[in-house]
Every structure is written in C-alpha cells, then in structure tokens.
Amino acid sequence: MTENTKPVTLMTIHEAAKTGIMPENTLRRMCRNNEVPCLHVGRRTFINFDVLVSFLNDPNNYIKGAEVNG
C-alpha cells in the first residue's frame, strides 16, 4: 500500500440518502440492480460514497469493477 492512498468513505444507504444526493429508495434499487458497487454486511448495505459521486458525475465513464483495483 502506498502512502498516498485515501481512506474509503463507506456509508449506509440511509446515511448517503441523508446527504441529499438522491432518495433512499433509489439508492436501494441501484444496489439491488448492481448499478453501483455496494458492500453487504449482515443486514446492512454500505456504499463507497466517493465512487457513487463519481458515477453520478459521469455515468458513461464508470467501469464496473474499477473501484476494486484503485
């Protein structure tokens, strides 16, 4: 791991919706349909907020699986 890595910002769907970026139901649907990367831990679903923002800024430039490697 390099020293310039940025910590990942994981938020629950509810927390991400409270930022006003989009409604909670829309985020849940996007996770369910694998439109954005999500992490399921028990009954909770977490979203990488930075990846979600970059996806919303430019959905055509988003490549599924790219967030895993970098």
CHARMM-style PDB file with segment names, atoms N, HN, CA, C and O in Angstrom:
ATOM      1  N   MET     1       0.844  -1.171   0.000  1.00  0.00      PROA
ATOM      2  CA  MET     1       0.000   0.000   0.000  1.00  0.00      PROA
ATOM      3  C   MET     1       0.890   1.235   0.000  1.00  0.00      PROA
ATOM      4  O   MET     1       1.870   1.302   0.743  1.00  0.00      PROA
ATOM      5  N   THR     2       0.552   2.201  -0.825  1.00  0.00      PROA
ATOM      6  HN  THR     2      -0.244   2.147  -1.428  1.00  0.00      PROA
ATOM      7  CA  THR     2       1.334   3.414  -0.879  1.00  0.00      PROA
ATOM      8  C   THR     2       0.858   4.408   0.177  1.00  0.00      PROA
ATOM      9  O   THR     2      -0.243   4.275   0.713  1.00  0.00      PROA
ATOM     10  N   GLU     3       1.678   5.387   0.467  1.00  0.00      PROA
ATOM     11  HN  GLU     3       2.572   5.495   0.031  1.00  0.00      PROA
ATOM     12  CA  GLU     3       1.339   6.371   1.487  1.00  0.00      PROA
ATOM     13  C   GLU     3       0.317   7.383   1.010  1.00  0.00      PROA
ATOM     14  O   GLU     3      -0.271   8.087   1.831  1.00  0.00      PROA
ATOM     15  N   ASN     4       0.084   7.481  -0.297  1.00  0.00      PROA
ATOM     16  HN  ASN     4       0.561   6.909  -0.964  1.00  0.00      PROA
ATOM     17  CA  ASN     4      -0.827   8.470  -0.846  1.00  0.00      PROA
ATOM     18  C   ASN     4      -2.253   7.947  -0.983  1.00  0.00      PROA
ATOM     19  O   ASN     4      -3.084   8.605  -1.610  1.00  0.00      PROA
ATOM     20  N   THR     5      -2.556   6.798  -0.423  1.00  0.00      PROA
ATOM     21  HN  THR     5      -1.882   6.264   0.087  1.00  0.00      PROA
ATOM     22  CA  THR     5      -3.907   6.262  -0.552  1.00  0.00      PROA
ATOM     23  C   THR     5      -4.866   7.039   0.333  1.00  0.00      PROA
ATOM     24  O   THR     5      -4.522   7.477   1.431  1.00  0.00      PROA
ATOM     25  N   LYS     6      -6.067   7.195  -0.173  1.00  0.00      PROA
ATOM     26  HN  LYS     6      -6.347   6.840  -1.065  1.00  0.00      PROA
ATOM     27  CA  LYS     6      -7.104   7.928   0.540  1.00  0.00      PROA
ATOM     28  C   LYS     6      -8.018   6.918   1.218  1.00  0.00      PROA
ATOM     29  O   LYS     6      -8.376   5.915   0.601  1.00  0.00      PROA
ATOM     30  N   PRO     7      -8.404   7.149   2.463  1.00  0.00      PROA
ATOM     31  CA  PRO     7      -9.304   6.194   3.110  1.00  0.00      PROA
ATOM     32  C   PRO     7     -10.664   6.156   2.403  1.00  0.00      PROA
ATOM     33  O   PRO     7     -11.150   7.171   1.904  1.00  0.00      PROA
ATOM     34  N   VAL     8     -11.248   4.994   2.373  1.00  0.00      PROA
ATOM     35  HN  VAL     8     -10.853   4.169   2.778  1.00  0.00      PROA
ATOM     36  CA  VAL     8     -12.529   4.801   1.712  1.00  0.00      PROA
ATOM     37  C   VAL     8     -13.639   5.335   2.606  1.00  0.00      PROA
ATOM     38  O   VAL     8     -13.647   5.100   3.815  1.00  0.00      PROA
ATOM     39  N   THR     9     -14.574   6.055   1.997  1.00  0.00      PROA
ATOM     40  HN  THR     9     -14.567   6.246   1.016  1.00  0.00      PROA
ATOM     41  CA  THR     9     -15.708   6.600   2.737  1.00  0.00      PROA
ATOM     42  C   THR     9     -16.912   5.693   2.518  1.00  0.00      PROA
ATOM     43  O   THR     9     -17.607   5.806   1.508  1.00  0.00      PROA
ATOM     44  N   LEU    10     -17.153   4.795   3.466  1.00  0.00      PROA
ATOM     45  HN  LEU    10     -16.587   4.703   4.286  1.00  0.00      PROA
ATOM     46  CA  LEU    10     -18.306   3.915   3.384  1.00  0.00      PROA
ATOM     47  C   LEU    10     -19.452   4.499   4.193  1.00  0.00      PROA
ATOM     48  O   LEU    10     -19.269   4.944   5.326  1.00  0.00      PROA
ATOM     49  N   MET    11     -20.628   4.489   3.600  1.00  0.00      PROA
ATOM     50  HN  MET    11     -20.777   4.127   2.680  1.00  0.00      PROA
ATOM     51  CA  MET    11     -21.825   4.985   4.274  1.00  0.00      PROA
ATOM     52  C   MET    11     -22.933   3.975   4.094  1.00  0.00      PROA
ATOM     53  O   MET    11     -22.981   3.262   3.091  1.00  0.00      PROA
ATOM     54  N   THR    12     -23.823   3.916   5.065  1.00  0.00      PROA
ATOM     55  HN  THR    12     -23.784   4.495   5.880  1.00  0.00      PROA
ATOM     56  CA  THR    12     -25.020   3.103   4.861  1.00  0.00      PROA
ATOM     57  C   THR    12     -25.888   3.824   3.836  1.00  0.00      PROA
ATOM     58  O   THR    12     -25.683   5.004   3.552  1.00  0.00      PROA
ATOM     59  N   ILE    13     -26.848   3.108   3.290  1.00  0.00      PROA
ATOM     60  HN  ILE    13     -27.014   2.149   3.520  1.00  0.00      PROA
ATOM     61  CA  ILE    13     -27.755   3.723   2.319  1.00  0.00      PROA
ATOM     62  C   ILE    13     -28.492   4.893   2.963  1.00  0.00      PROA
ATOM     63  O   ILE    13     -28.675   5.939   2.341  1.00  0.00      PROA
ATOM     64  N   HSD    14     -28.907   4.711   4.196  1.00  0.00      PROA
ATOM     65  HN  HSD    14     -28.758   3.861   4.701  1.00  0.00      PROA
ATOM     66  CA  HSD    14     -29.628   5.769   4.898  1.00  0.00      PROA
ATOM     67  C   HSD    14     -28.754   7.010   5.068  1.00  0.00      PROA
ATOM     68  O   HSD    14     -29.218   8.129   4.847  1.00  0.00      PROA
ATOM     69  N   GLU    15     -27.492   6.819   5.462  1.00  0.00      PROA
ATOM     70  HN  GLU    15     -27.116   5.910   5.642  1.00  0.00      PROA
ATOM     71  CA  GLU    15     -26.578   7.949   5.635  1.00  0.00      PROA
ATOM     72  C   GLU    15     -26.327   8.665   4.312  1.00  0.00      PROA
ATOM     73  O   GLU    15     -26.303   9.895   4.266  1.00  0.00      PROA
ATOM     74  N   ALA    16     -26.142   7.903   3.239  1.00  0.00      PROA
ATOM     75  HN  ALA    16     -26.161   6.904   3.276  1.00  0.00      PROA
ATOM     76  CA  ALA    16     -25.905   8.507   1.925  1.00  0.00      PROA
ATOM     77  C   ALA    16     -27.126   9.293   1.461  1.00  0.00      PROA
ATOM     78  O   ALA    16     -26.985  10.357   0.859  1.00  0.00      PROA
ATOM     79  N   ALA    17     -28.314   8.783   1.734  1.00  0.00      PROA
ATOM     80  HN  ALA    17     -28.429   7.919   2.223  1.00  0.00      PROA
ATOM     81  CA  ALA    17     -29.539   9.481   1.344  1.00  0.00      PROA
ATOM     82  C   ALA    17     -29.702  10.776   2.130  1.00  0.00      PROA
ATOM     83  O   ALA    17     -30.234  11.755   1.607  1.00  0.00      PROA
ATOM     84  N   LYS    18     -29.250  10.791   3.381  1.00  0.00      PROA
ATOM     85  HN  LYS    18     -28.818   9.996   3.806  1.00  0.00      PROA
ATOM     86  CA  LYS    18     -29.361  11.996   4.202  1.00  0.00      PROA
ATOM     87  C   LYS    18     -28.480  13.131   3.689  1.00  0.00      PROA
ATOM     88  O   LYS    18     -28.704  14.286   4.053  1.00  0.00      PROA
ATOM     89  N   THR    19     -27.488  12.834   2.856  1.00  0.00      PROA
ATOM     90  HN  THR    19     -27.307  11.896   2.560  1.00  0.00      PROA
ATOM     91  CA  THR    19     -26.661  13.891   2.280  1.00  0.00      PROA
ATOM     92  C   THR    19     -27.434  14.675   1.228  1.00  0.00      PROA
ATOM     93  O   THR    19     -27.025  15.770   0.841  1.00  0.00      PROA
ATOM     94  N   GLY    20     -28.546  14.118   0.765  1.00  0.00      PROA
ATOM     95  HN  GLY    20     -28.878  13.229   1.079  1.00  0.00      PROA
ATOM     96  CA  GLY    20     -29.368  14.783  -0.245  1.00  0.00      PROA
ATOM     97  C   GLY    20     -28.973  14.456  -1.663  1.00  0.00      PROA
ATOM     98  O   GLY    20     -29.472  15.069  -2.606  1.00  0.00      PROA
ATOM     99  N   ILE    21     -28.069  13.484  -1.829  1.00  0.00      PROA
ATOM    100  HN  ILE    21     -27.663  12.986  -1.063  1.00  0.00      PROA
ATOM    101  CA  ILE    21     -27.599  13.151  -3.171  1.00  0.00      PROA
ATOM    102  C   ILE    21     -28.692  12.484  -4.010  1.00  0.00      PROA
ATOM    103  O   ILE    21     -28.784  12.731  -5.212  1.00  0.00      PROA
ATOM    104  N   MET    22     -29.504  11.655  -3.394  1.00  0.00      PROA
ATOM    105  HN  MET    22     -29.429  11.455  -2.417  1.00  0.00      PROA
ATOM    106  CA  MET    22     -30.659  11.036  -4.044  1.00  0.00      PROA
ATOM    107  C   MET    22     -31.489  10.314  -2.997  1.00  0.00      PROA
ATOM    108  O   MET    22     -30.999  10.058  -1.897  1.00  0.00      PROA
ATOM    109  N   PRO    23     -32.733   9.979  -3.311  1.00  0.00      PROA
ATOM    110  CA  PRO    23     -33.597   9.322  -2.332  1.00  0.00      PROA
ATOM    111  C   PRO    23     -33.099   7.929  -1.924  1.00  0.00      PROA
ATOM    112  O   PRO    23     -32.412   7.247  -2.684  1.00  0.00      PROA
ATOM    113  N   GLU    24     -33.461   7.539  -0.721  1.00  0.00      PROA
ATOM    114  HN  GLU    24     -34.019   8.093  -0.104  1.00  0.00      PROA
ATOM    115  CA  GLU    24     -33.037   6.255  -0.177  1.00  0.00      PROA
ATOM    116  C   GLU    24     -33.521   5.089  -1.034  1.00  0.00      PROA
ATOM    117  O   GLU    24     -32.770   4.144  -1.274  1.00  0.00      PROA
ATOM    118  N   ASN    25     -34.761   5.149  -1.494  1.00  0.00      PROA
ATOM    119  HN  ASN    25     -35.371   5.917  -1.299  1.00  0.00      PROA
ATOM    120  CA  ASN    25     -35.294   4.053  -2.317  1.00  0.00      PROA
ATOM    121  C   ASN    25     -34.526   3.900  -3.625  1.00  0.00      PROA
ATOM    122  O   ASN    25     -34.322   2.783  -4.100  1.00  0.00      PROA
ATOM    123  N   THR    26     -34.105   5.004  -4.200  1.00  0.00      PROA
ATOM    124  HN  THR    26     -34.271   5.911  -3.813  1.00  0.00      PROA
ATOM    125  CA  THR    26     -33.328   4.949  -5.440  1.00  0.00      PROA
ATOM    126  C   THR    26     -31.971   4.300  -5.192  1.00  0.00      PROA
ATOM    127  O   THR    26     -31.517   3.485  -5.995  1.00  0.00      PROA
ATOM    128  N   LEU    27     -31.323   4.655  -4.090  1.00  0.00      PROA
ATOM    129  HN  LEU    27     -31.692   5.317  -3.437  1.00  0.00      PROA
ATOM    130  CA  LEU    27     -30.043   4.033  -3.754  1.00  0.00      PROA
ATOM    131  C   LEU    27     -30.196   2.534  -3.528  1.00  0.00      PROA
ATOM    132  O   LEU    27     -29.365   1.745  -3.978  1.00  0.00      PROA
ATOM    133  N   ARG    28     -31.259   2.144  -2.830  1.00  0.00      PROA
ATOM    134  HN  ARG    28     -31.934   2.785  -2.465  1.00  0.00      PROA
ATOM    135  CA  ARG    28     -31.505   0.710  -2.602  1.00  0.00      PROA
ATOM    136  C   ARG    28     -31.697  -0.036  -3.916  1.00  0.00      PROA
ATOM    137  O   ARG    28     -31.166  -1.130  -4.103  1.00  0.00      PROA
ATOM    138  N   ARG    29     -32.466   0.569  -4.826  1.00  0.00      PROA
ATOM    139  HN  ARG    29     -32.898   1.458  -4.674  1.00  0.00      PROA
ATOM    140  CA  ARG    29     -32.709  -0.061  -6.128  1.00  0.00      PROA
ATOM    141  C   ARG    29     -31.413  -0.183  -6.918  1.00  0.00      PROA
ATOM    142  O   ARG    29     -31.161  -1.215  -7.539  1.00  0.00      PROA
ATOM    143  N   MET    30     -30.585   0.865  -6.900  1.00  0.00      PROA
ATOM    144  HN  MET    30     -30.790   1.704  -6.395  1.00  0.00      PROA
ATOM    145  CA  MET    30     -29.321   0.826  -7.634  1.00  0.00      PROA
ATOM    146  C   MET    30     -28.399  -0.259  -7.086  1.00  0.00      PROA
ATOM    147  O   MET    30     -27.701  -0.921  -7.853  1.00  0.00      PROA
ATOM    148  N   CYS    31     -28.389  -0.445  -5.769  1.00  0.00      PROA
ATOM    149  HN  CYS    31     -28.956   0.093  -5.146  1.00  0.00      PROA
ATOM    150  CA  CYS    31     -27.579  -1.520  -5.182  1.00  0.00      PROA
ATOM    151  C   CYS    31     -28.138  -2.889  -5.557  1.00  0.00      PROA
ATOM    152  O   CYS    31     -27.392  -3.800  -5.916  1.00  0.00      PROA
ATOM    153  N   ARG    32     -29.439  -3.019  -5.468  1.00  0.00      PROA
ATOM    154  HN  ARG    32     -30.046  -2.279  -5.176  1.00  0.00      PROA
ATOM    155  CA  ARG    32     -30.083  -4.299  -5.788  1.00  0.00      PROA
ATOM    156  C   ARG    32     -29.833  -4.704  -7.240  1.00  0.00      PROA
ATOM    157  O   ARG    32     -29.673  -5.888  -7.537  1.00  0.00      PROA
ATOM    158  N   ASN    33     -29.799  -3.715  -8.149  1.00  0.00      PROA
ATOM    159  HN  ASN    33     -29.929  -2.753  -7.908  1.00  0.00      PROA
ATOM    160  CA  ASN    33     -29.595  -3.986  -9.575  1.00  0.00      PROA
ATOM    161  C   ASN    33     -28.120  -3.937  -9.978  1.00  0.00      PROA
ATOM    162  O   ASN    33     -27.803  -3.991 -11.167  1.00  0.00      PROA
ATOM    163  N   ASN    34     -27.222  -3.835  -9.008  1.00  0.00      PROA
ATOM    164  HN  ASN    34     -27.479  -3.791  -8.043  1.00  0.00      PROA
ATOM    165  CA  ASN    34     -25.774  -3.772  -9.245  1.00  0.00      PROA
ATOM    166  C   ASN    34     -25.378  -2.623 -10.162  1.00  0.00      PROA
ATOM    167  O   ASN    34     -24.461  -2.759 -10.973  1.00  0.00      PROA
ATOM    168  N   GLU    35     -26.063  -1.501 -10.037  1.00  0.00      PROA
ATOM    169  HN  GLU    35     -26.808  -1.391  -9.379  1.00  0.00      PROA
ATOM    170  CA  GLU    35     -25.715  -0.321 -10.820  1.00  0.00      PROA
ATOM    171  C   GLU    35     -24.572   0.453 -10.177  1.00  0.00      PROA
ATOM    172  O   GLU    35     -23.822   1.142 -10.868  1.00  0.00      PROA
ATOM    173  N   VAL    36     -24.436   0.346  -8.866  1.00  0.00      PROA
ATOM    174  HN  VAL    36     -25.046  -0.214  -8.305  1.00  0.00      PROA
ATOM    175  CA  VAL    36     -23.317   0.944  -8.139  1.00  0.00      PROA
ATOM    176  C   VAL    36     -22.754  -0.121  -7.203  1.00  0.00      PROA
ATOM    177  O   VAL    36     -23.494  -0.996  -6.755  1.00  0.00      PROA
ATOM    178  N   PRO    37     -21.469  -0.061  -6.904  1.00  0.00      PROA
ATOM    179  CA  PRO    37     -20.888  -1.071  -6.021  1.00  0.00      PROA
ATOM    180  C   PRO    37     -21.363  -0.899  -4.587  1.00  0.00      PROA
ATOM    181  O   PRO    37     -21.366   0.209  -4.050  1.00  0.00      PROA
ATOM    182  N   CYS    38     -21.758  -1.993  -3.978  1.00  0.00      PROA
ATOM    183  HN  CYS    38     -21.755  -2.893  -4.414  1.00  0.00      PROA
ATOM    184  CA  CYS    38     -22.238  -1.993  -2.598  1.00  0.00      PROA
ATOM    185  C   CYS    38     -21.581  -3.136  -1.845  1.00  0.00      PROA
ATOM    186  O   CYS    38     -21.167  -4.136  -2.432  1.00  0.00      PROA
ATOM    187  N   LEU    39     -21.497  -2.970  -0.556  1.00  0.00      PROA
ATOM    188  HN  LEU    39     -21.833  -2.157  -0.079  1.00  0.00      PROA
ATOM    189  CA  LEU    39     -20.947  -3.995   0.315  1.00  0.00      PROA
ATOM    190  C   LEU    39     -22.035  -4.392   1.301  1.00  0.00      PROA
ATOM    191  O   LEU    39     -22.530  -3.555   2.055  1.00  0.00      PROA
ATOM    192  N   HSD    40     -22.404  -5.656   1.297  1.00  0.00      PROA
ATOM    193  HN  HSD    40     -22.001  -6.336   0.684  1.00  0.00      PROA
ATOM    194  CA  HSD    40     -23.442  -6.155   2.192  1.00  0.00      PROA
ATOM    195  C   HSD    40     -22.778  -6.833   3.387  1.00  0.00      PROA
ATOM    196  O   HSD    40     -22.014  -7.785   3.232  1.00  0.00      PROA
ATOM    197  N   VAL    41     -23.082  -6.326   4.579  1.00  0.00      PROA
ATOM    198  HN  VAL    41     -23.703  -5.552   4.705  1.00  0.00      PROA
ATOM    199  CA  VAL    41     -22.556  -6.890   5.815  1.00  0.00      PROA
ATOM    200  C   VAL    41     -23.752  -7.138   6.722  1.00  0.00      PROA
ATOM    201  O   VAL    41     -24.361  -6.206   7.247  1.00  0.00      PROA
ATOM    202  N   GLY    42     -24.072  -8.410   6.893  1.00  0.00      PROA
ATOM    203  HN  GLY    42     -23.578  -9.167   6.467  1.00  0.00      PROA
ATOM    204  CA  GLY    42     -25.269  -8.737   7.672  1.00  0.00      PROA
ATOM    205  C   GLY    42     -26.496  -8.190   6.978  1.00  0.00      PROA
ATOM    206  O   GLY    42     -26.743  -8.475   5.806  1.00  0.00      PROA
ATOM    207  N   ARG    43     -27.264  -7.398   7.714  1.00  0.00      PROA
ATOM    208  HN  ARG    43     -27.063  -7.166   8.666  1.00  0.00      PROA
ATOM    209  CA  ARG    43     -28.467  -6.793   7.142  1.00  0.00      PROA
ATOM    210  C   ARG    43     -28.213  -5.388   6.607  1.00  0.00      PROA
ATOM    211  O   ARG    43     -29.122  -4.756   6.070  1.00  0.00      PROA
ATOM    212  N   ARG    44     -27.001  -4.901   6.748  1.00  0.00      PROA
ATOM    213  HN  ARG    44     -26.262  -5.414   7.185  1.00  0.00      PROA
ATOM    214  CA  ARG    44     -26.683  -3.543   6.319  1.00  0.00      PROA
ATOM    215  C   ARG    44     -26.003  -3.543   4.962  1.00  0.00      PROA
ATOM    216  O   ARG    44     -25.286  -4.477   4.602  1.00  0.00      PROA
ATOM    217  N   THR    45     -26.245  -2.476   4.223  1.00  0.00      PROA
ATOM    218  HN  THR    45     -26.827  -1.717   4.516  1.00  0.00      PROA
ATOM    219  CA  THR    45     -25.611  -2.281   2.927  1.00  0.00      PROA
ATOM    220  C   THR    45     -24.827  -0.982   2.971  1.00  0.00      PROA
ATOM    221  O   THR    45     -25.356   0.061   3.355  1.00  0.00      PROA
ATOM    222  N   PHE    46     -23.577  -1.052   2.580  1.00  0.00      PROA
ATOM    223  HN  PHE    46     -23.148  -1.900   2.268  1.00  0.00      PROA
ATOM    224  CA  PHE    46     -22.701   0.105   2.581  1.00  0.00      PROA
ATOM    225  C   PHE    46     -22.358   0.500   1.150  1.00  0.00      PROA
ATOM    226  O   PHE    46     -22.235  -0.346   0.265  1.00  0.00      PROA
ATOM    227  N   ILE    47     -22.209   1.802   0.946  1.00  0.00      PROA
ATOM    228  HN  ILE    47     -22.309   2.489   1.665  1.00  0.00      PROA
ATOM    229  CA  ILE    47     -21.867   2.353  -0.360  1.00  0.00      PROA
ATOM    230  C   ILE    47     -20.583   3.154  -0.210  1.00  0.00      PROA
ATOM    231  O   ILE    47     -20.412   3.897   0.757  1.00  0.00      PROA
ATOM    232  N   ASN    48     -19.679   2.997  -1.177  1.00  0.00      PROA
ATOM    233  HN  ASN    48     -19.817   2.394  -1.962  1.00  0.00      PROA
ATOM    234  CA  ASN    48     -18.496   3.847  -1.239  1.00  0.00      PROA
ATOM    235  C   ASN    48     -18.970   5.185  -1.791  1.00  0.00      PROA
ATOM    236  O   ASN    48     -19.268   5.299  -2.980  1.00  0.00      PROA
ATOM    237  N   PHE    49     -19.039   6.196  -0.931  1.00  0.00      PROA
ATOM    238  HN  PHE    49     -18.796   6.103   0.035  1.00  0.00      PROA
ATOM    239  CA  PHE    49     -19.637   7.468  -1.297  1.00  0.00      PROA
ATOM    240  C   PHE    49     -18.877   8.158  -2.429  1.00  0.00      PROA
ATOM    241  O   PHE    49     -19.499   8.764  -3.302  1.00  0.00      PROA
ATOM    242  N   ASP    50     -17.556   8.079  -2.432  1.00  0.00      PROA
ATOM    243  HN  ASP    50     -17.051   7.587  -1.723  1.00  0.00      PROA
ATOM    244  CA  ASP    50     -16.765   8.719  -3.488  1.00  0.00      PROA
ATOM    245  C   ASP    50     -17.039   8.090  -4.855  1.00  0.00      PROA
ATOM    246  O   ASP    50     -17.112   8.795  -5.861  1.00  0.00      PROA
ATOM    247  N   VAL    51     -17.189   6.774  -4.889  1.00  0.00      PROA
ATOM    248  HN  VAL    51     -17.130   6.201  -4.072  1.00  0.00      PROA
ATOM    249  CA  VAL    51     -17.495   6.084  -6.145  1.00  0.00      PROA
ATOM    250  C   VAL    51     -18.897   6.464  -6.614  1.00  0.00      PROA
ATOM    251  O   VAL    51     -19.120   6.656  -7.810  1.00  0.00      PROA
ATOM    252  N   LEU    52     -19.836   6.573  -5.685  1.00  0.00      PROA
ATOM    253  HN  LEU    52     -19.655   6.417  -4.714  1.00  0.00      PROA
ATOM    254  CA  LEU    52     -21.195   6.967  -6.042  1.00  0.00      PROA
ATOM    255  C   LEU    52     -21.203   8.366  -6.657  1.00  0.00      PROA
ATOM    256  O   LEU    52     -21.866   8.592  -7.669  1.00  0.00      PROA
ATOM    257  N   VAL    53     -20.479   9.296  -6.059  1.00  0.00      PROA
ATOM    258  HN  VAL    53     -19.940   9.111  -5.237  1.00  0.00      PROA
ATOM    259  CA  VAL    53     -20.430  10.664  -6.585  1.00  0.00      PROA
ATOM    260  C   VAL    53     -19.795  10.690  -7.963  1.00  0.00      PROA
ATOM    261  O   VAL    53     -20.295  11.371  -8.858  1.00  0.00      PROA
ATOM    262  N   SER    54     -18.695   9.956  -8.154  1.00  0.00      PROA
ATOM    263  HN  SER    54     -18.289   9.402  -7.427  1.00  0.00      PROA
ATOM    264  CA  SER    54     -18.056   9.943  -9.475  1.00  0.00      PROA
ATOM    265  C   SER    54     -18.951   9.273 -10.514  1.00  0.00      PROA
ATOM    266  O   SER    54     -18.947   9.673 -11.678  1.00  0.00      PROA
ATOM    267  N   PHE    55     -19.710   8.269 -10.115  1.00  0.00      PROA
ATOM    268  HN  PHE    55     -19.713   7.944  -9.170  1.00  0.00      PROA
ATOM    269  CA  PHE    55     -20.671   7.630 -11.028  1.00  0.00      PROA
ATOM    270  C   PHE    55     -21.742   8.624 -11.440  1.00  0.00      PROA
ATOM    271  O   PHE    55     -22.090   8.703 -12.618  1.00  0.00      PROA
ATOM    272  N   LEU    56     -22.269   9.380 -10.492  1.00  0.00      PROA
ATOM    273  HN  LEU    56     -21.986   9.315  -9.535  1.00  0.00      PROA
ATOM    274  CA  LEU    56     -23.324  10.336 -10.805  1.00  0.00      PROA
ATOM    275  C   LEU    56     -22.810  11.500 -11.644  1.00  0.00      PROA
ATOM    276  O   LEU    56     -23.555  12.054 -12.452  1.00  0.00      PROA
ATOM    277  N   ASN    57     -21.552  11.875 -11.463  1.00  0.00      PROA
ATOM    278  HN  ASN    57     -20.946  11.425 -10.806  1.00  0.00      PROA
ATOM    279  CA  ASN    57     -20.967  12.955 -12.265  1.00  0.00      PROA
ATOM    280  C   ASN    57     -20.750  12.543 -13.704  1.00  0.00      PROA
ATOM    281  O   ASN    57     -20.919  13.362 -14.608  1.00  0.00      PROA
ATOM    282  N   ASP    58     -20.376  11.287 -13.945  1.00  0.00      PROA
ATOM    283  HN  ASP    58     -20.238  10.621 -13.211  1.00  0.00      PROA
ATOM    284  CA  ASP    58     -20.106  10.826 -15.304  1.00  0.00      PROA
ATOM    285  C   ASP    58     -20.411   9.334 -15.431  1.00  0.00      PROA
ATOM    286  O   ASP    58     -19.490   8.517 -15.394  1.00  0.00      PROA
ATOM    287  N   PRO    59     -21.696   8.960 -15.581  1.00  0.00      PROA
ATOM    288  CA  PRO    59     -22.044   7.541 -15.650  1.00  0.00      PROA
ATOM    289  C   PRO    59     -21.483   6.822 -16.869  1.00  0.00      PROA
ATOM    290  O   PRO    59     -21.322   5.602 -16.837  1.00  0.00      PROA
ATOM    291  N   ASN    60     -21.181   7.548 -17.945  1.00  0.00      PROA
ATOM    292  HN  ASN    60     -21.312   8.539 -17.971  1.00  0.00      PROA
ATOM    293  CA  ASN    60     -20.632   6.907 -19.145  1.00  0.00      PROA
ATOM    294  C   ASN    60     -19.180   6.512 -18.958  1.00  0.00      PROA
ATOM    295  O   ASN    60     -18.696   5.614 -19.647  1.00  0.00      PROA
ATOM    296  N   ASN    61     -18.478   7.158 -18.047  1.00  0.00      PROA
ATOM    297  HN  ASN    61     -18.871   7.888 -17.488  1.00  0.00      PROA
ATOM    298  CA  ASN    61     -17.066   6.880 -17.816  1.00  0.00      PROA
ATOM    299  C   ASN    61     -16.860   5.873 -16.682  1.00  0.00      PROA
ATOM    300  O   ASN    61     -15.725   5.519 -16.364  1.00  0.00      PROA
ATOM    301  N   TYR    62     -17.945   5.417 -16.079  1.00  0.00      PROA
ATOM    302  HN  TYR    62     -18.868   5.704 -16.337  1.00  0.00      PROA
ATOM    303  CA  TYR    62     -17.876   4.485 -14.956  1.00  0.00      PROA
ATOM    304  C   TYR    62     -17.708   3.064 -15.473  1.00  0.00      PROA
ATOM    305  O   TYR    62     -18.448   2.629 -16.356  1.00  0.00      PROA
ATOM    306  N   ILE    63     -16.738   2.341 -14.925  1.00  0.00      PROA
ATOM    307  HN  ILE    63     -16.137   2.695 -14.208  1.00  0.00      PROA
ATOM    308  CA  ILE    63     -16.492   0.955 -15.313  1.00  0.00      PROA
ATOM    309  C   ILE    63     -16.685   0.099 -14.090  1.00  0.00      PROA
ATOM    310  O   ILE    63     -15.997   0.292 -13.087  1.00  0.00      PROA
ATOM    311  N   LYS    64     -17.624  -0.862 -14.148  1.00  0.00      PROA
ATOM    312  HN  LYS    64     -18.182  -1.019 -14.962  1.00  0.00      PROA
ATOM    313  CA  LYS    64     -17.871  -1.734 -13.006  1.00  0.00      PROA
ATOM    314  C   LYS    64     -16.618  -2.535 -12.707  1.00  0.00      PROA
ATOM    315  O   LYS    64     -15.984  -3.077 -13.612  1.00  0.00      PROA
ATOM    316  N   GLY    65     -16.267  -2.608 -11.437  1.00  0.00      PROA
ATOM    317  HN  GLY    65     -16.783  -2.168 -10.702  1.00  0.00      PROA
ATOM    318  CA  GLY    65     -15.107  -3.365 -11.005  1.00  0.00      PROA
ATOM    319  C   GLY    65     -13.856  -2.515 -10.888  1.00  0.00      PROA
ATOM    320  O   GLY    65     -12.868  -2.962 -10.306  1.00  0.00      PROA
ATOM    321  N   ALA    66     -13.869  -1.298 -11.428  1.00  0.00      PROA
ATOM    322  HN  ALA    66     -14.672  -0.935 -11.900  1.00  0.00      PROA
ATOM    323  CA  ALA    66     -12.679  -0.452 -11.359  1.00  0.00      PROA
ATOM    324  C   ALA    66     -12.381  -0.004  -9.934  1.00  0.00      PROA
ATOM    325  O   ALA    66     -11.224   0.235  -9.590  1.00  0.00      PROA
ATOM    326  N   GLU    67     -13.414   0.112  -9.102  1.00  0.00      PROA
ATOM    327  HN  GLU    67     -14.354  -0.083  -9.381  1.00  0.00      PROA
ATOM    328  CA  GLU    67     -13.206   0.587  -7.731  1.00  0.00      PROA
ATOM    329  C   GLU    67     -12.486  -0.452  -6.878  1.00  0.00      PROA
ATOM    330  O   GLU    67     -11.954  -0.110  -5.822  1.00  0.00      PROA
ATOM    331  N   VAL    68     -12.455  -1.687  -7.300  1.00  0.00      PROA
ATOM    332  HN  VAL    68     -12.887  -1.966  -8.157  1.00  0.00      PROA
ATOM    333  CA  VAL    68     -11.792  -2.738  -6.531  1.00  0.00      PROA
ATOM    334  C   VAL    68     -10.283  -2.565  -6.622  1.00  0.00      PROA
ATOM    335  O   VAL    68      -9.577  -2.735  -5.629  1.00  0.00      PROA
ATOM    336  N   ASN    69      -9.790  -2.230  -7.802  1.00  0.00      PROA
ATOM    337  HN  ASN    69     -10.364  -2.092  -8.609  1.00  0.00      PROA
ATOM    338  CA  ASN    69      -8.363  -2.133  -8.022  1.00  0.00      PROA
ATOM    339  C   ASN    69      -7.801  -0.742  -7.750  1.00  0.00      PROA
ATOM    340  O   ASN    69      -6.585  -0.594  -7.621  1.00  0.00      PROA
ATOM    341  N   GLY    70      -8.607   0.232  -7.664  1.00  0.00      PROA
ATOM    342  HN  GLY    70      -9.594   0.112  -7.768  1.00  0.00      PROA
ATOM    343  CA  GLY    70      -7.984   1.514  -7.474  1.00  0.00      PROA
ATOM    344  C   GLY    70      -8.910   2.613  -7.311  1.00  0.00      PROA
ATOM    345  OT1 GLY    70      -8.486   3.757  -7.141  1.00  0.00      PROA
TER     346      GLY     70
END
